[in-house]
Amino acid sequence: MHLRIDFSGERSIGPGKVRLLELINETGSISAAGRALAMSYRQAWLLIDELNKMFRAPVVTAQTGGGGGGGAVVTEIGNDIVRLYREMERRAYGASISEMRSLARLLTPSADKPH
């Protein structure tokens, strides 16, 4: 199940943006997080810029570095967004599991699986 939250004014957050934040937390880098999601640095940066403009405070900030260069840090509000999104996702899944199983039983058999 994938959860997408649409706010007013074409603002939304879904699994891709949340996963990008998680990967920035893991790697400390927008470019590394983007690569892990098979997207360009520009694509990842545009998503982060969109998130930074969407919320009251920055979600990701640049971190200046020494010899190894800088990086990126997910802020407290960014971590709150990830936590809240994952909790909403968990609750939605739990509330819908019976219906999802019923829907799955209505699917045609997968072509790559034996019948």
Biopython code that builds the backbone (N, CA, C, O; Angstrom):
import numpy as np
from Bio.PDB.StructureBuilder import StructureBuilder

atoms = [
    (1, "MET", "N", (0.854, -1.169, 0.000)),
    (1, "MET", "CA", (0.000, 0.000, 0.000)),
    (1, "MET", "C", (0.902, 1.235, 0.000)),
    (1, "MET", "O", (1.877, 1.312, 0.747)),
    (2, "HIS", "N", (0.559, 2.183, -0.843)),
    (2, "HIS", "CA", (1.283, 3.455, -0.885)),
    (2, "HIS", "C", (0.324, 4.560, -0.473)),
    (2, "HIS", "O", (-0.827, 4.601, -0.909)),
    (3, "LEU", "N", (0.805, 5.433, 0.353)),
    (3, "LEU", "CA", (-0.005, 6.537, 0.852)),
    (3, "LEU", "C", (0.521, 7.834, 0.260)),
    (3, "LEU", "O", (1.717, 8.118, 0.334)),
    (4, "ARG", "N", (-0.366, 8.614, -0.324)),
    (4, "ARG", "CA", (-0.021, 9.934, -0.832)),
    (4, "ARG", "C", (-0.966, 10.929, -0.184)),
    (4, "ARG", "O", (-2.184, 10.753, -0.207)),
    (5, "ILE", "N", (-0.396, 11.969, 0.388)),
    (5, "ILE", "CA", (-1.189, 12.986, 1.064)),
    (5, "ILE", "C", (-1.155, 14.244, 0.205)),
    (5, "ILE", "O", (-0.093, 14.819, -0.035)),
    (6, "ASP", "N", (-2.322, 14.656, -0.249)),
    (6, "ASP", "CA", (-2.446, 15.856, -1.059)),
    (6, "ASP", "C", (-2.963, 16.990, -0.190)),
    (6, "ASP", "O", (-4.046, 16.913, 0.391)),
    (7, "PHE", "N", (-2.168, 18.035, -0.117)),
    (7, "PHE", "CA", (-2.568, 19.244, 0.589)),
    (7, "PHE", "C", (-3.103, 20.224, -0.450)),
    (7, "PHE", "O", (-3.066, 19.930, -1.644)),
    (8, "SER", "N", (-3.590, 21.362, -0.024)),
    (8, "SER", "CA", (-4.088, 22.358, -0.970)),
    (8, "SER", "C", (-2.946, 22.932, -1.808)),
    (8, "SER", "O", (-1.788, 22.917, -1.390)),
    (9, "GLY", "N", (-3.284, 23.432, -2.980)),
    (9, "GLY", "CA", (-2.309, 24.109, -3.813)),
    (9, "GLY", "C", (-1.264, 23.215, -4.438)),
    (9, "GLY", "O", (-0.099, 23.604, -4.522)),
    (10, "GLU", "N", (-1.643, 22.025, -4.881)),
    (10, "GLU", "CA", (-0.733, 21.096, -5.550)),
    (10, "GLU", "C", (0.471, 20.703, -4.704)),
    (10, "GLU", "O", (1.536, 20.398, -5.241)),
    (11, "ARG", "N", (0.312, 20.708, -3.429)),
    (11, "ARG", "CA", (1.383, 20.267, -2.523)),
    (11, "ARG", "C", (1.043, 18.861, -2.054)),
    (11, "ARG", "O", (-0.083, 18.586, -1.639)),
    (12, "SER", "N", (2.032, 17.972, -2.124)),
    (12, "SER", "CA", (1.774, 16.591, -1.723)),
    (12, "SER", "C", (3.048, 15.967, -1.168)),
    (12, "SER", "O", (4.164, 16.435, -1.396)),
    (13, "ILE", "N", (2.824, 14.896, -0.432)),
    (13, "ILE", "CA", (3.938, 14.090, 0.063)),
    (13, "ILE", "C", (3.520, 12.629, -0.035)),
    (13, "ILE", "O", (2.389, 12.261, 0.280)),
    (14, "GLY", "N", (4.461, 11.816, -0.478)),
    (14, "GLY", "CA", (4.167, 10.403, -0.659)),
    (14, "GLY", "C", (5.408, 9.568, -0.412)),
    (14, "GLY", "O", (6.388, 10.053, 0.152)),
    (15, "PRO", "N", (5.367, 8.318, -0.833)),
    (15, "PRO", "CA", (6.463, 7.397, -0.507)),
    (15, "PRO", "C", (7.815, 7.804, -1.083)),
    (15, "PRO", "O", (8.844, 7.551, -0.457)),
    (16, "GLY", "N", (7.839, 8.426, -2.254)),
    (16, "GLY", "CA", (9.110, 8.806, -2.849)),
    (16, "GLY", "C", (9.838, 9.889, -2.075)),
    (16, "GLY", "O", (11.034, 9.774, -1.807)),
    (17, "LYS", "N", (9.121, 10.933, -1.721)),
    (17, "LYS", "CA", (9.732, 12.031, -0.966)),
    (17, "LYS", "C", (10.153, 11.570, 0.426)),
    (17, "LYS", "O", (11.211, 11.954, 0.925)),
    (18, "VAL", "N", (9.320, 10.751, 1.042)),
    (18, "VAL", "CA", (9.659, 10.257, 2.379)),
    (18, "VAL", "C", (10.887, 9.351, 2.312)),
    (18, "VAL", "O", (11.766, 9.438, 3.169)),
    (19, "ARG", "N", (10.956, 8.490, 1.312)),
    (19, "ARG", "CA", (12.124, 7.611, 1.176)),
    (19, "ARG", "C", (13.379, 8.424, 0.894)),
    (19, "ARG", "O", (14.459, 8.084, 1.378)),
    (20, "LEU", "N", (13.246, 9.504, 0.111)),
    (20, "LEU", "CA", (14.384, 10.380, -0.147)),
    (20, "LEU", "C", (14.897, 10.969, 1.160)),
    (20, "LEU", "O", (16.107, 11.008, 1.382)),
    (21, "LEU", "N", (14.008, 11.424, 2.019)),
    (21, "LEU", "CA", (14.424, 11.948, 3.330)),
    (21, "LEU", "C", (15.127, 10.870, 4.154)),
    (21, "LEU", "O", (16.149, 11.135, 4.786)),
    (22, "GLU", "N", (14.577, 9.658, 4.145)),
    (22, "GLU", "CA", (15.203, 8.566, 4.895)),
    (22, "GLU", "C", (16.610, 8.286, 4.380)),
    (22, "GLU", "O", (17.528, 8.059, 5.168)),
    (23, "LEU", "N", (16.779, 8.301, 3.077)),
    (23, "LEU", "CA", (18.094, 8.014, 2.499)),
    (23, "LEU", "C", (19.083, 9.152, 2.739)),
    (23, "LEU", "O", (20.279, 8.907, 2.893)),
    (24, "ILE", "N", (18.601, 10.380, 2.771)),
    (24, "ILE", "CA", (19.494, 11.492, 3.127)),
    (24, "ILE", "C", (19.956, 11.314, 4.563)),
    (24, "ILE", "O", (21.120, 11.566, 4.875)),
    (25, "ASN", "N", (19.063, 10.884, 5.436)),
    (25, "ASN", "CA", (19.458, 10.576, 6.820)),
    (25, "ASN", "C", (20.540, 9.508, 6.852)),
    (25, "ASN", "O", (21.500, 9.617, 7.614)),
    (26, "GLU", "N", (20.388, 8.479, 6.029)),
    (26, "GLU", "CA", (21.336, 7.365, 6.030)),
    (26, "GLU", "C", (22.676, 7.732, 5.407)),
    (26, "GLU", "O", (23.726, 7.303, 5.887)),
    (27, "THR", "N", (22.641, 8.525, 4.337)),
    (27, "THR", "CA", (23.865, 8.787, 3.577)),
    (27, "THR", "C", (24.494, 10.142, 3.865)),
    (27, "THR", "O", (25.686, 10.337, 3.626)),
    (28, "GLY", "N", (23.694, 11.087, 4.382)),
    (28, "GLY", "CA", (24.188, 12.443, 4.596)),
    (28, "GLY", "C", (24.400, 13.204, 3.305)),
    (28, "GLY", "O", (25.149, 14.181, 3.270)),
    (29, "SER", "N", (23.741, 12.757, 2.238)),
    (29, "SER", "CA", (23.987, 13.338, 0.921)),
    (29, "SER", "C", (22.736, 13.280, 0.052)),
    (29, "SER", "O", (22.088, 12.238, -0.049)),
    (30, "ILE", "N", (22.403, 14.405, -0.574)),
    (30, "ILE", "CA", (21.280, 14.421, -1.511)),
    (30, "ILE", "C", (21.630, 13.605, -2.749)),
    (30, "ILE", "O", (20.798, 12.848, -3.248)),
    (31, "SER", "N", (22.850, 13.752, -3.245)),
    (31, "SER", "CA", (23.236, 13.023, -4.464)),
    (31, "SER", "C", (23.256, 11.516, -4.224)),
    (31, "SER", "O", (22.792, 10.758, -5.076)),
    (32, "ALA", "N", (23.775, 11.071, -3.103)),
    (32, "ALA", "CA", (23.807, 9.632, -2.799)),
    (32, "ALA", "C", (22.388, 9.090, -2.617)),
    (32, "ALA", "O", (22.080, 7.987, -3.068)),
    (33, "ALA", "N", (21.532, 9.863, -1.959)),
    (33, "ALA", "CA", (20.139, 9.446, -1.771)),
    (33, "ALA", "C", (19.444, 9.351, -3.127)),
    (33, "ALA", "O", (18.705, 8.402, -3.387)),
    (34, "GLY", "N", (19.687, 10.340, -3.989)),
    (34, "GLY", "CA", (19.104, 10.309, -5.323)),
    (34, "GLY", "C", (19.572, 9.106, -6.123)),
    (34, "GLY", "O", (18.774, 8.439, -6.781)),
    (35, "ARG", "N", (20.867, 8.832, -6.066)),
    (35, "ARG", "CA", (21.406, 7.662, -6.786)),
    (35, "ARG", "C", (20.747, 6.376, -6.305)),
    (35, "ARG", "O", (20.432, 5.498, -7.108)),
    (36, "ALA", "N", (20.540, 6.266, -5.004)),
    (36, "ALA", "CA", (19.911, 5.066, -4.448)),
    (36, "ALA", "C", (18.483, 4.888, -4.968)),
    (36, "ALA", "O", (17.958, 3.775, -5.004)),
    (37, "LEU", "N", (17.867, 5.994, -5.366)),
    (37, "LEU", "CA", (16.509, 5.944, -5.909)),
    (37, "LEU", "C", (16.500, 6.034, -7.432)),
    (37, "LEU", "O", (15.446, 6.218, -8.040)),
    (38, "ALA", "N", (17.673, 5.905, -8.046)),
    (38, "ALA", "CA", (17.825, 5.970, -9.507)),
    (38, "ALA", "C", (17.315, 7.293, -10.070)),
    (38, "ALA", "O", (16.655, 7.321, -11.109)),
    (39, "MET", "N", (17.625, 8.383, -9.381)),
    (39, "MET", "CA", (17.264, 9.699, -9.887)),
    (39, "MET", "C", (18.494, 10.591, -9.890)),
    (39, "MET", "O", (19.458, 10.356, -9.161)),
    (40, "SER", "N", (18.439, 11.603, -10.715)),
    (40, "SER", "CA", (19.561, 12.527, -10.814)),
    (40, "SER", "C", (19.630, 13.407, -9.565)),
    (40, "SER", "O", (18.666, 13.532, -8.811)),
    (41, "TYR", "N", (20.804, 14.011, -9.377)),
    (41, "TYR", "CA", (20.951, 14.962, -8.273)),
    (41, "TYR", "C", (19.933, 16.080, -8.428)),
    (41, "TYR", "O", (19.308, 16.490, -7.450)),
    (42, "ARG", "N", (19.762, 16.578, -9.653)),
    (42, "ARG", "CA", (18.819, 17.682, -9.886)),
    (42, "ARG", "C", (17.400, 17.287, -9.494)),
    (42, "ARG", "O", (16.693, 18.062, -8.849)),
    (43, "GLN", "N", (16.990, 16.104, -9.876)),
    (43, "GLN", "CA", (15.650, 15.614, -9.542)),
    (43, "GLN", "C", (15.486, 15.541, -8.017)),
    (43, "GLN", "O", (14.478, 15.990, -7.472)),
    (44, "ALA", "N", (16.476, 14.978, -7.346)),
    (44, "ALA", "CA", (16.422, 14.870, -5.880)),
    (44, "ALA", "C", (16.409, 16.254, -5.248)),
    (44, "ALA", "O", (15.644, 16.508, -4.318)),
    (45, "TRP", "N", (17.259, 17.154, -5.754)),
    (45, "TRP", "CA", (17.337, 18.504, -5.200)),
    (45, "TRP", "C", (16.018, 19.240, -5.389)),
    (45, "TRP", "O", (15.587, 19.963, -4.491)),
    (46, "LEU", "N", (15.363, 19.071, -6.547)),
    (46, "LEU", "CA", (14.074, 19.728, -6.786)),
    (46, "LEU", "C", (13.005, 19.219, -5.817)),
    (46, "LEU", "O", (12.174, 19.998, -5.350)),
    (47, "LEU", "N", (13.021, 17.933, -5.516)),
    (47, "LEU", "CA", (12.064, 17.390, -4.537)),
    (47, "LEU", "C", (12.321, 17.955, -3.151)),
    (47, "LEU", "O", (11.380, 18.290, -2.431)),
    (48, "ILE", "N", (13.588, 18.063, -2.771)),
    (48, "ILE", "CA", (13.935, 18.634, -1.469)),
    (48, "ILE", "C", (13.554, 20.106, -1.424)),
    (48, "ILE", "O", (13.027, 20.579, -0.418)),
    (49, "ASP", "N", (13.817, 20.833, -2.506)),
    (49, "ASP", "CA", (13.443, 22.247, -2.574)),
    (49, "ASP", "C", (11.929, 22.408, -2.424)),
    (49, "ASP", "O", (11.457, 23.307, -1.728)),
    (50, "GLU", "N", (11.185, 21.535, -3.077)),
    (50, "GLU", "CA", (9.720, 21.544, -2.969)),
    (50, "GLU", "C", (9.281, 21.321, -1.521)),
    (50, "GLU", "O", (8.410, 22.028, -1.015)),
    (51, "LEU", "N", (9.889, 20.335, -0.860)),
    (51, "LEU", "CA", (9.565, 20.064, 0.547)),
    (51, "LEU", "C", (9.947, 21.252, 1.430)),
    (51, "LEU", "O", (9.182, 21.642, 2.313)),
    (52, "ASN", "N", (11.115, 21.821, 1.196)),
    (52, "ASN", "CA", (11.559, 22.957, 2.008)),
    (52, "ASN", "C", (10.608, 24.141, 1.879)),
    (52, "ASN", "O", (10.408, 24.884, 2.841)),
    (53, "LYS", "N", (10.024, 24.322, 0.706)),
    (53, "LYS", "CA", (9.076, 25.429, 0.499)),
    (53, "LYS", "C", (7.680, 25.097, 1.024)),
    (53, "LYS", "O", (6.900, 25.994, 1.344)),
    (54, "MET", "N", (7.375, 23.820, 1.107)),
    (54, "MET", "CA", (6.043, 23.383, 1.519)),
    (54, "MET", "C", (5.810, 23.539, 3.022)),
    (54, "MET", "O", (4.694, 23.833, 3.451)),
    (55, "PHE", "N", (6.844, 23.344, 3.807)),
    (55, "PHE", "CA", (6.692, 23.348, 5.256)),
    (55, "PHE", "C", (7.219, 24.637, 5.874)),
    (55, "PHE", "O", (7.970, 25.376, 5.238)),
    (56, "ARG", "N", (6.827, 24.899, 7.099)),
    (56, "ARG", "CA", (7.153, 26.155, 7.788)),
    (56, "ARG", "C", (8.634, 26.371, 8.007)),
    (56, "ARG", "O", (9.099, 27.508, 8.093)),
    (57, "ALA", "N", (9.359, 25.304, 8.095)),
    (57, "ALA", "CA", (10.802, 25.373, 8.328)),
    (57, "ALA", "C", (11.455, 24.378, 7.370)),
    (57, "ALA", "O", (10.800, 23.448, 6.901)),
    (58, "PRO", "N", (12.746, 24.570, 7.076)),
    (58, "PRO", "CA", (13.426, 23.643, 6.160)),
    (58, "PRO", "C", (13.366, 22.195, 6.640)),
    (58, "PRO", "O", (13.437, 21.906, 7.834)),
    (59, "VAL", "N", (13.235, 21.310, 5.677)),
    (59, "VAL", "CA", (13.180, 19.875, 5.925)),
    (59, "VAL", "C", (14.581, 19.276, 5.814)),
    (59, "VAL", "O", (14.918, 18.321, 6.515)),
    (60, "VAL", "N", (15.381, 19.842, 4.935)),
    (60, "VAL", "CA", (16.772, 19.438, 4.730)),
    (60, "VAL", "C", (17.607, 20.700, 4.645)),
    (60, "VAL", "O", (17.214, 21.669, 3.996)),
    (61, "THR", "N", (18.748, 20.689, 5.292)),
    (61, "THR", "CA", (19.668, 21.821, 5.203)),
    (61, "THR", "C", (21.022, 21.330, 4.711)),
    (61, "THR", "O", (21.398, 20.173, 4.899)),
    (62, "ALA", "N", (21.739, 22.250, 4.074)),
    (62, "ALA", "CA", (23.093, 21.937, 3.615)),
    (62, "ALA", "C", (24.030, 22.009, 4.803)),
    (62, "ALA", "O", (23.842, 22.810, 5.719)),
    (63, "GLN", "N", (25.029, 21.170, 4.770)),
    (63, "GLN", "CA", (26.028, 21.145, 5.834)),
    (63, "GLN", "C", (27.384, 21.368, 5.181)),
    (63, "GLN", "O", (27.807, 20.598, 4.319)),
    (64, "THR", "N", (28.055, 22.427, 5.601)),
    (64, "THR", "CA", (29.382, 22.671, 5.038)),
    (64, "THR", "C", (30.355, 21.704, 5.684)),
    (64, "THR", "O", (30.229, 21.356, 6.858)),
    (65, "GLY", "N", (31.318, 21.280, 4.898)),
    (65, "GLY", "CA", (32.248, 20.279, 5.408)),
    (65, "GLY", "C", (33.684, 20.701, 5.220)),
    (65, "GLY", "O", (33.979, 21.730, 4.612)),
    (66, "GLY", "N", (34.545, 19.908, 5.739)),
    (66, "GLY", "CA", (35.982, 20.154, 5.629)),
    (66, "GLY", "C", (36.526, 19.530, 4.362)),
    (66, "GLY", "O", (36.028, 19.788, 3.266)),
    (67, "GLY", "N", (37.530, 18.725, 4.515)),
    (67, "GLY", "CA", (38.206, 18.108, 3.380)),
    (67, "GLY", "C", (37.315, 17.216, 2.549)),
    (67, "GLY", "O", (37.502, 17.108, 1.337)),
    (68, "GLY", "N", (36.348, 16.575, 3.183)),
    (68, "GLY", "CA", (35.454, 15.675, 2.468)),
    (68, "GLY", "C", (34.295, 16.385, 1.811)),
    (68, "GLY", "O", (33.473, 15.746, 1.154)),
    (69, "GLY", "N", (34.210, 17.697, 1.974)),
    (69, "GLY", "CA", (33.096, 18.433, 1.395)),
    (69, "GLY", "C", (31.923, 18.486, 2.335)),
    (69, "GLY", "O", (32.003, 18.048, 3.483)),
    (70, "GLY", "N", (30.843, 19.021, 1.842)),
    (70, "GLY", "CA", (29.645, 19.192, 2.657)),
    (70, "GLY", "C", (28.727, 18.002, 2.544)),
    (70, "GLY", "O", (29.131, 16.910, 2.145)),
    (71, "GLY", "N", (27.513, 18.233, 2.897)),
    (71, "GLY", "CA", (26.517, 17.179, 2.850)),
    (71, "GLY", "C", (25.159, 17.776, 3.093)),
    (71, "GLY", "O", (24.958, 18.977, 2.912)),
    (72, "ALA", "N", (24.242, 16.959, 3.496)),
    (72, "ALA", "CA", (22.881, 17.393, 3.773)),
    (72, "ALA", "C", (22.410, 16.750, 5.063)),
    (72, "ALA", "O", (22.768, 15.618, 5.389)),
    (73, "VAL", "N", (21.603, 17.502, 5.784)),
    (73, "VAL", "CA", (21.071, 17.024, 7.064)),
    (73, "VAL", "C", (19.560, 17.168, 7.052)),
    (73, "VAL", "O", (19.035, 18.226, 6.707)),
    (74, "VAL", "N", (18.861, 16.107, 7.428)),
    (74, "VAL", "CA", (17.421, 16.176, 7.604)),
    (74, "VAL", "C", (17.184, 16.842, 8.962)),
    (74, "VAL", "O", (17.717, 16.406, 9.983)),
    (75, "THR", "N", (16.388, 17.889, 8.955)),
    (75, "THR", "CA", (16.137, 18.656, 10.171)),
    (75, "THR", "C", (15.133, 17.942, 11.074)),
    (75, "THR", "O", (14.591, 16.894, 10.723)),
    (76, "GLU", "N", (14.902, 18.530, 12.230)),
    (76, "GLU", "CA", (13.923, 17.955, 13.162)),
    (76, "GLU", "C", (12.542, 17.876, 12.522)),
    (76, "GLU", "O", (11.847, 16.869, 12.657)),
    (77, "ILE", "N", (12.144, 18.943, 11.823)),
    (77, "ILE", "CA", (10.827, 18.902, 11.167)),
    (77, "ILE", "C", (10.815, 17.833, 10.068)),
    (77, "ILE", "O", (9.799, 17.168, 9.866)),
    (78, "GLY", "N", (11.925, 17.665, 9.366)),
    (78, "GLY", "CA", (12.013, 16.611, 8.357)),
    (78, "GLY", "C", (11.852, 15.232, 8.966)),
    (78, "GLY", "O", (11.157, 14.380, 8.412)),
    (79, "ASN", "N", (12.491, 15.012, 10.099)),
    (79, "ASN", "CA", (12.348, 13.725, 10.793)),
    (79, "ASN", "C", (10.931, 13.538, 11.330)),
    (79, "ASN", "O", (10.415, 12.421, 11.347)),
    (80, "ASP", "N", (10.302, 14.627, 11.768)),
    (80, "ASP", "CA", (8.897, 14.556, 12.203)),
    (80, "ASP", "C", (8.002, 14.137, 11.041)),
    (80, "ASP", "O", (7.096, 13.322, 11.214)),
    (81, "ILE", "N", (8.254, 14.695, 9.858)),
    (81, "ILE", "CA", (7.461, 14.357, 8.671)),
    (81, "ILE", "C", (7.584, 12.867, 8.362)),
    (81, "ILE", "O", (6.582, 12.199, 8.105)),
    (82, "VAL", "N", (8.800, 12.352, 8.387)),
    (82, "VAL", "CA", (9.019, 10.924, 8.118)),
    (82, "VAL", "C", (8.279, 10.078, 9.153)),
    (82, "VAL", "O", (7.576, 9.130, 8.804)),
    (83, "ARG", "N", (8.442, 10.429, 10.423)),
    (83, "ARG", "CA", (7.799, 9.661, 11.495)),
    (83, "ARG", "C", (6.278, 9.684, 11.363)),
    (83, "ARG", "O", (5.633, 8.641, 11.465)),
    (84, "LEU", "N", (5.699, 10.869, 11.135)),
    (84, "LEU", "CA", (4.244, 10.991, 11.017)),
    (84, "LEU", "C", (3.720, 10.258, 9.784)),
    (84, "LEU", "O", (2.690, 9.587, 9.846)),
    (85, "TYR", "N", (4.424, 10.386, 8.677)),
    (85, "TYR", "CA", (4.014, 9.705, 7.455)),
    (85, "TYR", "C", (4.031, 8.188, 7.647)),
    (85, "TYR", "O", (3.068, 7.505, 7.296)),
    (86, "ARG", "N", (5.116, 7.665, 8.199)),
    (86, "ARG", "CA", (5.215, 6.211, 8.386)),
    (86, "ARG", "C", (4.153, 5.704, 9.363)),
    (86, "ARG", "O", (3.652, 4.592, 9.199)),
    (87, "GLU", "N", (3.808, 6.489, 10.363)),
    (87, "GLU", "CA", (2.745, 6.091, 11.294)),
    (87, "GLU", "C", (1.385, 6.090, 10.592)),
    (87, "GLU", "O", (0.581, 5.181, 10.794)),
    (88, "MET", "N", (1.133, 7.103, 9.774)),
    (88, "MET", "CA", (-0.121, 7.132, 9.014)),
    (88, "MET", "C", (-0.202, 5.951, 8.052)),
    (88, "MET", "O", (-1.256, 5.336, 7.895)),
    (89, "GLU", "N", (0.910, 5.647, 7.420)),
    (89, "GLU", "CA", (0.982, 4.518, 6.501)),
    (89, "GLU", "C", (0.681, 3.208, 7.237)),
    (89, "GLU", "O", (-0.082, 2.371, 6.756)),
    (90, "ARG", "N", (1.291, 3.051, 8.401)),
    (90, "ARG", "CA", (1.084, 1.824, 9.202)),
    (90, "ARG", "C", (-0.385, 1.683, 9.606)),
    (90, "ARG", "O", (-0.957, 0.596, 9.524)),
    (91, "ARG", "N", (-0.985, 2.784, 10.038)),
    (91, "ARG", "CA", (-2.395, 2.741, 10.448)),
    (91, "ARG", "C", (-3.317, 2.469, 9.271)),
    (91, "ARG", "O", (-4.261, 1.688, 9.389)),
    (92, "ALA", "N", (-3.051, 3.107, 8.138)),
    (92, "ALA", "CA", (-3.887, 2.890, 6.953)),
    (92, "ALA", "C", (-3.812, 1.431, 6.516)),
    (92, "ALA", "O", (-4.828, 0.826, 6.173)),
    (93, "TYR", "N", (-2.610, 0.872, 6.530)),
    (93, "TYR", "CA", (-2.437, -0.529, 6.157)),
    (93, "TYR", "C", (-3.209, -1.430, 7.117)),
    (93, "TYR", "O", (-3.924, -2.335, 6.689)),
    (94, "GLY", "N", (-3.060, -1.177, 8.407)),
    (94, "GLY", "CA", (-3.749, -2.000, 9.397)),
    (94, "GLY", "C", (-5.263, -1.934, 9.271)),
    (94, "GLY", "O", (-5.953, -2.934, 9.465)),
    (95, "ALA", "N", (-5.776, -0.752, 8.946)),
    (95, "ALA", "CA", (-7.224, -0.582, 8.825)),
    (95, "ALA", "C", (-7.769, -1.181, 7.531)),
    (95, "ALA", "O", (-8.973, -1.412, 7.419)),
    (96, "SER", "N", (-6.903, -1.434, 6.558)),
    (96, "SER", "CA", (-7.345, -1.869, 5.232)),
    (96, "SER", "C", (-6.921, -3.280, 4.859)),
    (96, "SER", "O", (-7.199, -3.721, 3.744)),
    (97, "ILE", "N", (-6.275, -3.987, 5.732)),
    (97, "ILE", "CA", (-5.697, -5.285, 5.372)),
    (97, "ILE", "C", (-6.748, -6.268, 4.852)),
    (97, "ILE", "O", (-6.488, -6.989, 3.888)),
    (98, "SER", "N", (-7.907, -6.308, 5.462)),
    (98, "SER", "CA", (-8.951, -7.238, 5.027)),
    (98, "SER", "C", (-9.414, -6.921, 3.605)),
    (98, "SER", "O", (-9.559, -7.822, 2.779)),
    (99, "GLU", "N", (-9.642, -5.648, 3.326)),
    (99, "GLU", "CA", (-10.066, -5.240, 1.989)),
    (99, "GLU", "C", (-8.968, -5.465, 0.964)),
    (99, "GLU", "O", (-9.254, -5.842, -0.173)),
    (100, "MET", "N", (-7.712, -5.239, 1.346)),
    (100, "MET", "CA", (-6.604, -5.467, 0.419)),
    (100, "MET", "C", (-6.505, -6.944, 0.062)),
    (100, "MET", "O", (-6.248, -7.285, -1.092)),
    (101, "ARG", "N", (-6.705, -7.809, 1.025)),
    (101, "ARG", "CA", (-6.678, -9.246, 0.747)),
    (101, "ARG", "C", (-7.827, -9.628, -0.178)),
    (101, "ARG", "O", (-7.651, -10.437, -1.089)),
    (102, "SER", "N", (-9.004, -9.048, 0.054)),
    (102, "SER", "CA", (-10.157, -9.327, -0.812)),
    (102, "SER", "C", (-9.891, -8.850, -2.227)),
    (102, "SER", "O", (-10.231, -9.546, -3.184)),
    (103, "LEU", "N", (-9.296, -7.685, -2.381)),
    (103, "LEU", "CA", (-8.944, -7.176, -3.707)),
    (103, "LEU", "C", (-7.920, -8.085, -4.378)),
    (103, "LEU", "O", (-8.027, -8.361, -5.573)),
    (104, "ALA", "N", (-6.949, -8.542, -3.634)),
    (104, "ALA", "CA", (-5.903, -9.406, -4.185)),
    (104, "ALA", "C", (-6.496, -10.707, -4.723)),
    (104, "ALA", "O", (-6.026, -11.241, -5.728)),
    (105, "ARG", "N", (-7.527, -11.212, -4.051)),
    (105, "ARG", "CA", (-8.162, -12.453, -4.514)),
    (105, "ARG", "C", (-8.886, -12.246, -5.844)),
    (105, "ARG", "O", (-9.156, -13.220, -6.546)),
    (106, "LEU", "N", (-9.202, -11.016, -6.202)),
    (106, "LEU", "CA", (-9.905, -10.719, -7.453)),
    (106, "LEU", "C", (-8.963, -10.519, -8.642)),
    (106, "LEU", "O", (-9.410, -10.415, -9.784)),
    (107, "LEU", "N", (-7.663, -10.465, -8.369)),
    (107, "LEU", "CA", (-6.684, -10.252, -9.433)),
    (107, "LEU", "C", (-6.565, -11.483, -10.322)),
    (107, "LEU", "O", (-6.801, -12.610, -9.886)),
    (108, "THR", "N", (-6.194, -11.244, -11.576)),
    (108, "THR", "CA", (-5.867, -12.377, -12.455)),
    (108, "THR", "C", (-4.514, -12.915, -12.009)),
    (108, "THR", "O", (-3.727, -12.184, -11.409)),
    (109, "PRO", "N", (-4.235, -14.182, -12.294)),
    (109, "PRO", "CA", (-2.932, -14.726, -11.917)),
    (109, "PRO", "C", (-1.808, -13.960, -12.607)),
    (109, "PRO", "O", (-1.956, -13.530, -13.751)),
    (110, "SER", "N", (-0.724, -13.796, -11.934)),
    (110, "SER", "CA", (0.439, -13.091, -12.477)),
    (110, "SER", "C", (1.062, -13.932, -13.571)),
    (110, "SER", "O", (1.163, -15.152, -13.441)),
    (111, "ALA", "N", (1.483, -13.280, -14.660)),
    (111, "ALA", "CA", (2.066, -13.998, -15.798)),
    (111, "ALA", "C", (3.392, -14.656, -15.446)),
    (111, "ALA", "O", (3.770, -15.652, -16.062)),
    (112, "ASP", "N", (4.108, -14.105, -14.452)),
    (112, "ASP", "CA", (5.410, -14.657, -14.128)),
    (112, "ASP", "C", (5.353, -15.719, -13.032)),
    (112, "ASP", "O", (6.389, -16.253, -12.635)),
    (113, "LYS", "N", (4.174, -16.023, -12.549)),
    (113, "LYS", "CA", (4.030, -17.058, -11.527)),
    (113, "LYS", "C", (3.277, -18.241, -12.101)),
    (113, "LYS", "O", (2.359, -18.067, -12.903)),
    (114, "PRO", "N", (3.660, -19.451, -11.693)),
    (114, "PRO", "CA", (2.919, -20.631, -12.166)),
    (114, "PRO", "C", (1.501, -20.629, -11.601)),
    (114, "PRO", "O", (1.275, -20.149, -10.490)),
    (115, "HIS", "N", (0.560, -21.158, -12.354)),
    (115, "HIS", "CA", (-0.852, -21.178, -11.937)),
    (115, "HIS", "C", (-1.113, -22.251, -10.959)),
    (115, "HIS", "O", (-2.246, -22.410, -10.504)),
]
sb = StructureBuilder()
sb.init_structure("model")
sb.init_model(0)
sb.init_chain("A")
sb.init_seg("    ")
for serial, (resi, resn, name, xyz) in enumerate(atoms, 1):
    if name == "N":
        sb.init_residue(resn, " ", resi, " ")
    sb.init_atom(name, np.array(xyz, "f"), 0.0, 1.0, " ", f" {name:<3s}", serial, name[0])
structure = sb.get_structure()
